[in-house]
Amino acid sequence: MSVIQNDLDPDVLIGVQLPLGVHQDGVFKQTQTLLEQTKSNIRNLLLTRRGERLGNPTFGSELLNVVFEPINDDTQNSIEEKIRASIAEFLPHVKVVRVTFEDSANVLTPKILFSLNTDTTTLEDITLELGSLDDTETGQEGQAFSRQLGG
């Protein structure tokens, strides 16, 4: 079956949607198109630190290393380079068209416009909220990371 046939068939599910959540049927939310799954894969890749994934220590990006760095003239270029390098290495079927930034209250929010190599005419975007764990796609509040010491 081709990619387009899979995308058009409502009975074909491509993968698991991230962040993990429970669907009304009691199973994990799943994606139905390659574009939806790619969006989820990009989020997973860029929000995973290199060395964090067991069994694949090179997987991930260096994006989270710049979260608490001071914003200067080179910050946006540095973030864009990290995004493009990670996607080129781990998701070669994705073409990054443009990376833009929303700048407010000393927070840079990258927005990535991309397409798939199989269909370069269809563009999709993803916004990475690096300062919070809320899912801007679904409106669900995220859980704050916490680490309990001594127990």
FENGI-V835623 format. One record per residue. N is the residue number from 1. SS is DSSP state (@ for helix, = for strand, . for the rest). PHI is phi in whole degrees, 0 to 359 (999 if undefined). D_CENTER is the distance of its C-alpha to the mean C-alpha in Angstrom with 2 decimals. Layout:
# FENGI-V835623
<<N,SS,PHI,D_CENTER> <N,SS,PHI,D_CENTER>>
This chain:
# FENGI-V835623
<<1,.,999,26.36> <2,.,279,24.42> <3,@,300,20.83> <4,@,294,22.35> <5,@,297,24.69> <6,@,297,21.99> <7,@,294,20.06> <8,@,274,23.40> <9,.,272,24.59> <10,.,291,23.79> <11,.,270,24.84> <12,.,262,22.26> <13,.,253,19.07> <14,.,271,16.37> <15,=,192,14.36> <16,=,268,13.17> <17,.,276,10.78> <18,.,251,8.60> <19,.,292,9.67> <20,.,299,12.97> <21,.,205,15.69> <22,=,266,19.09> <23,.,276,20.06> <24,.,300,23.57> <25,.,278,24.89> <26,.,92,24.15> <27,.,249,21.51> <28,=,298,17.75> <29,.,297,15.98> <30,=,235,15.41> <31,=,264,14.06> <32,.,250,16.88> <33,.,232,15.65> <34,@,297,13.98> <35,@,295,12.04> <36,@,298,10.74> <37,@,293,9.95> <38,@,296,8.28> <39,@,300,5.89> <40,@,294,5.43> <41,@,295,5.70> <42,@,296,3.35> <43,@,301,1.14> <44,@,298,4.81> <45,@,298,5.94> <46,@,286,5.48> <47,.,263,6.58> <48,.,255,9.18> <49,=,284,12.31> <50,.,301,14.43> <51,.,91,17.21> <52,.,280,15.60> <53,.,273,15.31> <54,.,294,18.84> <55,.,81,20.31> <56,.,214,17.79> <57,.,293,18.13> <58,.,270,16.72> <59,.,291,13.24> <60,.,120,10.52> <61,=,222,10.66> <62,.,260,13.19> <63,@,299,11.13> <64,@,289,12.28> <65,@,290,15.76> <66,@,259,16.26> <67,.,301,15.50> <68,.,257,19.22> <69,.,281,20.71> <70,.,296,23.02> <71,.,277,21.90> <72,.,225,24.14> <73,.,295,24.55> <74,.,266,22.40> <75,@,299,19.34> <76,@,297,17.47> <77,@,297,18.46> <78,@,297,17.42> <79,@,296,13.85> <80,@,298,13.68> <81,@,298,15.30> <82,@,295,12.94> <83,@,296,9.87> <84,@,296,12.22> <85,@,294,13.77> <86,@,293,10.96> <87,@,294,9.76> <88,@,297,13.55> <89,@,284,14.35> <90,@,254,12.15> <91,.,230,11.17> <92,.,295,14.50> <93,.,277,14.55> <94,=,255,12.04> <95,=,251,13.91> <96,=,280,12.47> <97,=,275,15.11> <98,=,202,14.73> <99,=,239,12.99> <100,=,240,14.77> <101,=,228,15.13> <102,=,263,16.56> <103,=,241,19.07> <104,=,210,20.83> <105,.,49,22.73> <106,.,60,21.66> <107,=,233,17.93> <108,=,262,15.71> <109,=,244,12.66> <110,=,285,10.73> <111,=,237,10.25> <112,=,251,9.23> <113,=,260,11.61> <114,=,218,11.45> <115,=,220,13.68> <116,=,261,14.52> <117,.,297,17.54> <118,.,282,19.33> <119,=,208,19.27> <120,=,281,18.93> <121,=,274,20.49> <122,=,268,17.81> <123,=,253,15.17> <124,=,224,12.05> <125,=,232,10.05> <126,=,220,7.02> <127,=,251,8.11> <128,.,260,6.89> <129,.,273,9.90> <130,.,282,10.69> <131,.,271,14.16> <132,.,218,13.80> <133,.,254,12.39> <134,.,286,13.13> <135,.,270,10.98> <136,.,290,11.72> <137,.,288,11.25> <138,.,256,13.99> <139,.,81,15.78> <140,.,280,16.01> <141,.,282,16.82> <142,.,269,15.15> <143,.,263,17.38> <144,.,290,18.15> <145,.,289,18.06> <146,.,217,21.66> <147,.,231,23.67> <148,.,273,27.21> <149,.,263,29.70> <150,.,74,32.73> <151,.,181,32.06>>
